[in-house]
Amino acid sequence: MIIEHIGISVSKPVEMAQWYKNNLGCKIQFKSGSEAEAKRLYRRLTEQGA
């Protein structure tokens, strides 16, 4: 099976990405920047009810 894209809003995105890599053999194709930037995006999305 090939999964092209996965997007999950989590409070610890860096740790979650590493978990997927370590446990499911996923390859990280894109990093959005710093962990602080990812957390800001997470907060913005969760505040909007996304």
Secondary structure by P-SEA (a helix, b strand, c coil): ccccccccccccaaaaaaaaaaccccccccccccaaaaaaaaaaaaaacc
